[in-house]
Every structure is written in C-alpha cells, then in structure tokens.
C-alpha cells in the first residue's frame, strides 16, 4: 500500500503545473479589453482570487500545413523534439513567423536544442533522468551524513553537455528554451526556473545547512536529487555574493550529473564584467564553457517591440498621482485598499502601502529606494498580480542603485506575467538614456575645458551591467504595456478564477 501511495505522489510531483512563459509577441491571443477613455484598461471580475495562478501550457496537436515551408524532414517528424514542435506551431499559426534572417537564426538555435534533445533521450538512463529511479531517502541521507563527516569527492559527470544560449533582447531565447523543456517527458527530473529565483533558493538552502563542513555540496546534492536537467532563464551575475559561490556550487552540480541549459544576454566571457573580486569568478566561466556548448542567437529585430504598444497603463508626465489612483480604484472595484504585509523568503516580510483585489500600490521610493531585492519582489507577486507604481524617474549617476532595483523589479514582474500601472518622467527609452556601457562611453565625444557640460552629461552613468540590462528592461516595459500582453494577463486571470471556483466546488 505504501508503494502505491508513493507512486501516486511521484506521478503528481513529476507533472507540475506551470505558467505559460512564452512571449506574447509570438502567441496570438483573443481580445478581452474594454476601452476606457481611449486607454487600454480592463476590469477584473468581482471576487477575483489574489493567489498566484498556475496552469499547464497545453498546445493541441494539428497536422502540418501542406502549403507551409517545413524546416524538418520526415525522419525528424517521427522522432519528435523542439524543432518539429516549432515547425508545427509556425504552420498552425501559433507562433509569429519572422523575417527570413530571424527564422534562420532561430532554426539554427533549434537545431542545437534538437541535438541536445536527441542526446538526452538516447542517454536518459545513463543520465539518471527518470525520477522513479532515485530513492526518496537520498536527500535525507546526504543531509545526515554531511553533519557527521565531510563527504568524499565522487564525480559523476553527465555524458551529455548542456547548452548556453546568449544573444540580444527579444530574439526568442526564452521561448525556444521553454519549447525544448516542454517536449521532454514530465516524469523526468527536470526544472525550469529564472536565475534570480534559483539563486534565492540556493541562499535559502545554505541558511538551513549552516554548520555543515561544505554546505554548497549538500545544496548541490539536494538540487541534483530534484532535477538533473536544470534550465535557467536570464543568467546574469550582478551580486558579489552570488559571484563568489557560483564556481564551487556548479562544480558540485556538474559532478552530480547536472545538465545545464541557460539563456543570457551576455556571452560567458562577459559575465560579471567589472565586478568586485572578478578574478575569483573566472574559474566558473571556464567550468561553464567546459560543460556547456555555447551558442549565440542574434537579430537586429526585437520581436517584443513588434506588439501594438499603446498609451495603456503607462502615463508620462508630472503631477499624475490623481490619475494613477483613479485607475487603481477602477481595477480594485468595490474593494477597499488598505496597508498589508506579505511574507517573503527566510522569514522576511514586505510592507505594502495599499493593496486590494490582487492589486498593490507603491511609490517608486517605497519599492526601489529602499534596501529591497529579488526575494522581496518575488514575495510581492506571489500575492499580487498588478502593481501600480508612482513616479518612476529618469536614471543616471545619482540613482544608479535604484536603477538596479528597478531592473530586477521589471524582470520579476515579467517572469510572473504581472501587470504594471505606472507614472514616469519619460518613455522607457528616455528613462535609461543616461545609462551607457564602457564601450559606448568611449565613442561619445569628449568634453574639453572650453565646452560647458550639460546637466544630463554630468549625470551620465557608465555601468556595464546596467548598460547591458537596460535594453532588456526597455523591451519588457514596452511589451508589458502592449495590447497582447494585457490580453494574456486577462485570460490567465480568468483561468485562475475558474480553477479556484472548481477547487472550491470540490471542497
């Protein structure tokens, strides 16, 4: 009887529900918008649930269109994989078929993913991917014995190398990785997670294993017991604490057989460029390049910016606080907004000035000028699906730290498919016009003593990490304000409410 119950538990945990993370620039959605005062605004139904919604990404199989140009042959159709699924979705009209150059670049990346898919399928047993073959007591034994004595080094590298995809914003990296992830069997030990969220989980585990001879070895063992195939989206190292542990952490992960698939805006050699004590980070780059095939995907077109962006919820100008609060009140309906407290990781809490009906209201200073980070933002969007943010400033040398927090905030919002209602001093592009990389700064005309410096020049912020991250943030702010993104948000909220009603009916 115990064996049957354990099998059922394993089956349920093997097929977790997950959010459809595909970019809305690629997916065609139905319209659920109500136009109010020529602004893209829609109301949520009354009694909307505020919990984070989760649902599986389901795509109905359709036959290939005989009139479409296929990128796969008959043998590839039979064996399956991300390349076949990509071609099917293009033929079915579920994905946007870009220009010829973009499609060549994406198909080149898909062939790398297809190669990895084929190698993993062929070596599934050797890679120990089937979760049913891993005893449940492994984690408990590793934790127990690590407290008694140091673990002996036992390397078990995977026979399959992973894949590191890098390129500019809006090139479809995340969509392609998710396409690959969803084609693998749900009973495999696999996990797809944002890099910010992954590092928060690592630090939380390290807290639990204080006093162990090598806590990183124990944490790596726990992660490997849960997932052999690890897909990390938006690999970006900006924190010195993360940089100092990544080399040892991934050395342990790879020796436990982990296969890494990662996406990033930066090539491995450019990770943590200019960071504190980077010399200690360099061995990680060598390890990453040894255990992963590095592939660049590039394009001059940002497909997230092809969405039909309108004025929407993004209001530009000063003294718009009243307008923002009016729109916030429309979204919460008959609910009364009041101060709330939400829990984040490791026992911390976050004060929400005003919250109701899944919507939270903050001033920019309250959310980005205080010592908050990714953990606080993840905790916020586990409880709220919409953020009203008042007074986003233009960024420069004087508020560099706030700019870093804002970039992280937008990343977490985008990952959680949250909705943004805000007032700002300028357009997304104008907010970051004073942020440049070192390379860009070299090409700017130097000032001489006879030439006066303008205020915006004196506020110029030369920062590589922000300079590379700003393009992604501008792109995401543009998409989050688009009709397609808001439609997707509305549909997911409706599904969440339907699931909540179904669960309540069963109880």
C-alpha positions in Angstrom: 0.0 0.0 0.0 2.8 2.4 0.8 4.5 1.7 -2.5 1.2 2.6 -4.3 0.8 5.8 -2.4 4.4 6.7 -3.0 4.0 6.1 -6.8 0.9 8.3 -6.9 2.8 11.1 -5.1 5.7 10.8 -7.5 3.4 11.0 -10.5 1.8 14.1 -9.2 5.1 15.8 -8.4 6.5 14.7 -11.8 3.9 16.7 -13.8 3.8 20.1 -12.1 1.6 22.8 -13.4 3.5 25.8 -14.7 2.9 29.2 -16.2 2.9 29.6 -20.0 6.1 31.7 -20.2 6.1 32.2 -24.0 6.5 35.8 -25.1 3.2 37.3 -26.0 4.9 38.7 -29.1 4.9 35.2 -30.5 1.4 34.0 -29.3 -1.8 35.2 -30.8 -4.5 35.9 -28.1 -8.2 36.8 -28.1 -9.2 40.2 -27.0 -10.6 40.8 -23.6 -10.0 44.6 -23.4 -12.6 47.2 -22.6 -11.6 50.6 -24.0 -12.0 53.4 -21.4 -11.2 57.0 -22.4 -9.1 55.7 -25.3 -6.8 53.9 -22.9 -6.3 50.1 -22.8 -7.9 49.3 -19.5 -10.0 46.3 -18.4 -11.7 45.4 -15.2 -11.3 42.1 -13.4 -14.4 40.2 -12.4 -15.6 40.7 -8.9 -14.2 38.5 -6.2 -11.0 37.8 -8.1 -8.7 35.5 -6.3 -5.4 37.0 -5.4 -3.3 33.9 -5.2 -0.6 33.2 -7.9 -2.2 31.4 -10.8 -0.7 28.3 -12.2 -1.8 26.3 -15.3 -0.2 24.0 -17.8 0.9 25.1 -21.2 -1.3 23.0 -23.5 -1.0 23.1 -27.3 -3.4 21.0 -29.3 -1.6 19.0 -32.0 -2.5 19.8 -35.5 -1.4 18.3 -38.8 1.3 20.1 -40.8 0.0 22.5 -43.4 0.8 21.2 -46.9 1.3 24.7 -48.1 3.8 25.8 -45.5 7.6 25.5 -45.9 8.8 23.0 -43.4 12.2 23.2 -41.7 12.2 19.4 -40.8 12.3 16.2 -42.8 10.2 13.1 -42.4 12.7 11.4 -40.1 12.6 14.4 -37.7 8.8 14.4 -37.7 8.9 10.7 -36.5 11.4 11.3 -33.7 9.9 14.5 -32.3 11.6 17.2 -30.4 11.7 21.0 -30.3 12.5 21.5 -33.9 9.4 19.5 -35.0 7.2 21.3 -32.5 8.4 24.7 -33.6 7.6 23.9 -37.2 4.2 22.6 -36.2 3.4 25.8 -34.3 4.6 28.0 -37.2 2.4 26.0 -39.6 -0.6 26.2 -37.2 -0.2 30.0 -36.8 0.5 29.7 -33.1 3.9 31.4 -33.4 4.9 34.6 -35.3 6.9 33.7 -38.4 9.5 36.4 -38.5 11.7 37.6 -41.3 14.0 35.2 -43.2 17.1 36.2 -41.2 15.4 35.8 -37.8 14.0 32.4 -38.7 17.4 31.2 -39.9 18.9 32.2 -36.6 16.1 30.6 -34.6 16.2 27.4 -36.6 20.0 27.3 -36.1 19.4 27.5 -32.3 16.6 24.9 -32.5 19.0 22.5 -34.2 21.3 22.9 -31.3 18.4 22.2 -28.9 17.3 19.3 -31.1 20.9 17.9 -30.9 20.7 18.2 -27.1 17.2 16.7 -27.0 18.4 13.6 -29.1 21.5 13.1 -26.9 19.5 13.3 -23.7 16.8 10.9 -24.9 19.5 8.5 -26.1 21.4 8.7 -22.7 18.3 9.1 -20.4 19.2 6.0 -18.4 22.9 7.0 -18.0 21.9 10.5 -17.0 19.5 9.2 -14.3 16.7 11.4 -15.6 13.8 9.1 -14.5 12.7 10.4 -11.1 11.4 7.0 -10.1 14.9 5.5 -10.0 16.0 8.0 -7.3 15.4 6.8 -3.7 13.4 9.3 -1.7 15.9 8.9 1.2 18.8 10.2 -0.8 18.4 13.8 0.4 17.9 12.9 4.0 21.0 10.6 4.0 23.2 13.3 2.4 22.0 15.9 4.9 22.5 13.5 7.9 26.0 12.2 7.0 27.2 15.7 6.0 26.7 16.8 9.6 28.8 13.9 10.8 31.7 13.9 8.5 32.9 15.6 5.2 31.7 13.9 2.1 34.2 12.1 -0.1 34.5 13.5 -3.6 32.6 11.4 -6.0 32.4 12.8 -9.5 29.6 11.6 -11.8 29.7 14.0 -14.8 26.8 13.7 -17.2 27.8 12.1 -20.6 25.8 14.9 -22.2 27.0 18.5 -22.4 24.5 21.3 -21.7 23.7 24.4 -23.8 24.3 28.1 -23.1 22.3 30.4 -25.3 23.1 34.1 -25.5 22.0 37.0 -27.6 20.2 40.3 -27.6 16.8 41.1 -26.2 13.6 39.9 -27.9 15.3 37.2 -30.0 13.2 34.4 -28.6 15.7 32.7 -26.3 13.2 32.1 -23.5 10.6 30.9 -25.9 13.0 28.4 -27.5 14.2 27.1 -24.2 10.6 26.6 -23.0 9.8 24.8 -26.2 12.7 22.4 -25.6 11.7 21.9 -21.9 8.1 21.1 -22.7 9.0 18.4 -25.2 10.8 16.3 -22.6 8.8 13.7 -20.6 7.1 15.0 -17.5 8.4 12.1 -15.4 12.0 13.2 -15.8 13.9 15.1 -13.2 13.8 18.5 -14.9 13.3 22.0 -13.7 12.8 25.4 -15.4 13.4 28.5 -13.2 14.5 32.1 -13.5 18.1 32.7 -12.4 17.1 35.2 -9.8 14.7 32.7 -8.3 17.3 29.9 -8.5 19.9 31.9 -6.5 17.3 32.9 -3.9 16.6 29.2 -3.4 20.3 28.4 -3.1 20.8 31.1 -0.4 17.7 29.8 1.5 19.1 26.2 1.4 22.5 27.5 2.6 20.8 29.1 5.6 19.2 25.7 6.5 22.6 23.9 6.3 24.7 26.2 8.5 27.4 24.2 10.3 27.9 21.6 7.6 31.5 21.1 6.5 30.7 22.1 2.9 27.1 23.4 2.7 27.4 24.0 -1.0 28.0 20.3 -1.6 24.8 19.5 0.3 22.8 22.1 -1.5 24.1 20.9 -4.9 23.1 17.3 -3.9 19.6 18.4 -3.0 19.2 20.3 -6.3 20.5 17.3 -8.3 18.1 14.9 -6.4 15.3 17.1 -7.5 16.4 17.9 -11.1 19.2 16.6 -13.3 18.2 18.8 -16.2 18.3 22.4 -15.0 17.0 25.2 -17.3 18.0 28.7 -16.0 16.5 31.7 -17.8 18.3 35.0 -17.9 21.7 34.0 -16.5 23.0 37.4 -15.2 25.5 37.8 -12.4 25.5 41.2 -10.7 25.7 40.3 -7.0 29.2 39.7 -5.5 27.7 37.1 -3.0 26.4 35.1 -6.0 29.6 35.5 -7.9 31.7 34.1 -5.1 29.8 30.9 -4.7 28.9 30.1 -8.3 32.2 28.3 -9.1 32.0 25.9 -6.2 28.3 25.5 -6.5 28.3 24.5 -10.2 31.4 22.4 -9.7 29.4 20.3 -7.3 26.3 20.4 -9.5 28.2 19.2 -12.6 29.9 16.4 -10.5 26.4 15.3 -9.5 25.5 14.9 -13.2 23.6 18.1 -13.7 22.9 19.1 -17.4 22.6 22.9 -17.7 20.5 24.8 -20.3 20.8 28.5 -19.8 19.8 31.7 -21.6 21.6 35.0 -21.2 22.0 38.4 -22.8 25.8 38.1 -22.4 28.5 35.7 -23.6 30.2 33.6 -20.9 33.4 35.7 -21.1 31.4 38.9 -20.4 29.5 37.6 -17.3 30.2 39.7 -14.1 32.4 42.0 -16.2 34.0 44.7 -14.0 32.5 43.1 -10.8 34.3 43.0 -7.4 36.8 40.3 -7.0 36.1 39.0 -10.5 39.3 37.0 -10.5 37.6 34.6 -8.1 34.7 34.3 -10.6 36.8 33.5 -13.7 37.2 29.7 -12.9 33.4 29.4 -13.1 33.5 30.8 -16.7 36.0 28.1 -17.6 33.8 25.4 -16.0 30.7 26.7 -17.8 32.4 26.6 -21.2 33.7 23.1 -20.5 30.3 21.6 -19.5 28.1 23.5 -22.0 28.1 24.1 -25.7 28.0 27.9 -26.2 25.6 29.2 -28.9 24.9 32.7 -29.9 21.5 33.8 -31.3 21.3 37.3 -32.6 19.0 39.6 -34.5 18.6 43.3 -35.2 14.9 42.9 -34.5 13.4 42.9 -31.0 10.1 41.0 -31.6 8.7 42.0 -28.2 8.6 45.6 -29.6 6.5 44.5 -32.6 3.5 44.2 -30.3 0.9 47.0 -30.6 2.1 49.2 -27.7 -0.3 52.0 -26.9 -0.5 54.5 -24.1 -2.2 51.8 -22.0 -1.3 51.9 -18.3 2.0 53.8 -18.8 1.4 57.5 -18.1 4.2 60.1 -18.8 4.4 63.4 -17.1 4.4 65.1 -13.7 1.5 65.5 -11.2 -0.3 62.4 -12.4 -0.8 60.9 -9.0 -4.5 61.6 -9.1 -4.9 59.9 -12.5 -2.9 56.9 -11.3 -5.1 56.5 -8.2 -8.3 56.8 -10.2 -7.2 53.9 -12.5 -6.1 51.9 -9.4 -9.5 52.4 -7.9 -11.1 51.2 -11.2 -9.1 48.0 -11.0 -10.0 47.1 -7.4 -13.7 47.9 -8.0 -15.7 47.8 -4.8 -12.8 46.5 -2.7 -11.3 48.9 -0.1 -7.5 49.3 -0.3 -5.5 49.1 2.9 -2.0 48.5 4.2 -0.9 44.9 4.0 2.1 42.7 5.0 3.3 39.9 2.7 5.8 37.2 3.5 9.0 36.7 1.5 11.8 34.1 1.8 13.8 33.4 5.0 11.1 34.8 7.4 11.2 38.3 6.0 8.2 40.5 5.4 7.3 43.3 3.0 5.1 46.3 3.9 2.5 47.0 1.1 1.2 50.6 1.5 -2.1 49.9 -0.2 -3.5 46.6 -1.5 -6.8 45.1 -2.5 -8.2 42.6 -5.0 -4.8 41.4 -6.1 -3.6 45.0 -6.8 -0.8 46.7 -4.9 0.1 50.5 -4.8 3.6 51.8 -4.2 5.5 54.9 -4.8 8.8 54.4 -6.6 10.8 55.4 -3.5 9.0 52.8 -1.4 9.8 50.0 -3.7 13.2 50.9 -5.3 14.9 53.4 -3.0 14.8 51.0 0.0 17.2 48.0 0.5 14.9 45.5 -1.2 15.8 42.8 -3.7 14.6 39.9 -5.8 13.3 38.0 -2.8 11.0 40.8 -1.8 9.7 41.3 -5.3 9.0 37.6 -5.8 7.1 37.6 -2.5 5.1 40.6 -3.7 4.0 39.0 -6.9 3.1 35.7 -5.3 0.3 37.7 -3.6 -0.5 40.4 -6.2 -1.0 40.2 -9.9 -1.0 44.0 -10.6 1.4 46.8 -9.4 0.6 50.5 -9.5 3.9 52.3 -9.3 4.0 56.1 -8.9 6.9 58.4 -10.0 9.4 56.4 -12.0 12.4 58.8 -12.5 14.9 59.1 -15.3 18.0 57.1 -14.3 21.6 58.3 -14.1 24.6 58.5 -11.8 22.6 60.0 -8.9 20.2 57.0 -8.6 22.3 54.1 -10.0 21.3 51.8 -7.1 17.6 52.5 -7.6 18.0 51.7 -11.3 19.5 48.3 -10.5 16.4 47.5 -8.2 14.0 48.7 -10.9 15.6 46.4 -13.5 15.2 43.5 -11.1 11.6 44.5 -10.3 10.7 44.5 -14.0 12.4 41.1 -14.5 10.4 39.6 -11.7 7.2 41.2 -12.9 7.7 39.8 -16.4 8.6 36.4 -15.1 5.3 36.3 -13.2 3.3 37.8 -16.0 2.2 40.6 -13.7 0.5 43.8 -14.9 2.1 47.3 -14.5 0.2 50.5 -14.0 2.6 53.5 -13.6 3.6 57.1 -14.0 7.0 58.0 -15.2 9.2 61.0 -16.2 9.7 59.7 -19.7 9.2 56.8 -22.1 11.0 53.5 -21.3 13.8 54.6 -23.7 14.1 58.0 -22.1 14.3 56.6 -18.6 17.6 54.9 -19.5 19.2 57.4 -21.9 21.9 58.4 -19.4 22.9 54.8 -18.8 25.8 53.6 -21.1 28.3 50.8 -21.2 32.1 51.4 -21.1 32.3 50.7 -24.8 29.5 53.2 -25.7 31.2 55.8 -23.5 34.4 55.5 -25.5 32.6 56.6 -28.6 31.0 59.6 -27.1 32.5 63.0 -27.9 34.9 64.1 -25.1 34.3 67.4 -23.3 37.0 70.0 -23.3 37.6 72.7 -20.8 36.2 75.3 -23.2 32.9 73.4 -23.6 30.3 73.5 -20.9 28.9 70.3 -19.6 25.2 69.9 -19.7 23.3 68.6 -16.7 22.4 65.3 -18.4 26.1 64.8 -19.4 27.2 65.3 -15.7 24.6 62.7 -14.7 25.9 60.1 -17.2 26.2 56.7 -15.6 28.9 54.4 -17.2 28.0 51.0 -16.0 28.4 47.8 -18.0 25.8 45.7 -16.1 23.1 48.4 -16.3 24.1 49.3 -19.8 23.5 45.7 -21.0 20.4 45.2 -18.8 18.7 48.4 -19.9 17.8 47.1 -23.4 16.0 44.1 -21.9 14.2 46.4 -19.4 13.1 48.8 -22.1 11.9 45.9 -24.3 9.9 44.4 -21.4 8.3 47.7 -20.4 7.2 48.1 -24.0 5.7 44.7 -24.2 4.1 44.9 -20.7 2.2 47.9 -22.0 1.1 46.2 -25.2 -2.4 45.0 -26.0 -1.2 41.4 -26.5 0.4 41.3 -23.0 -2.7 42.7 -21.3 -4.9 40.3 -23.2 -2.7 37.4 -22.0 -2.9 38.7 -18.4 -6.7 38.9 -18.6 -7.0 35.4 -20.0 -4.7 33.9 -17.3 -6.7 35.7 -14.6 -9.9 34.2 -15.9 -8.4 30.7 -15.9 -7.1 31.2 -12.4 -10.6 32.2 -11.2 -12.2 29.2 -13.0 -9.7 26.8 -11.3 -10.4 28.5 -7.9 -14.1 28.0 -8.3 -13.6 24.4 -9.4 -11.4 23.7 -6.3 -14.0 25.4 -4.0 -16.8 23.3 -5.6 -14.9 20.0 -4.9 -14.4 21.0 -1.3 
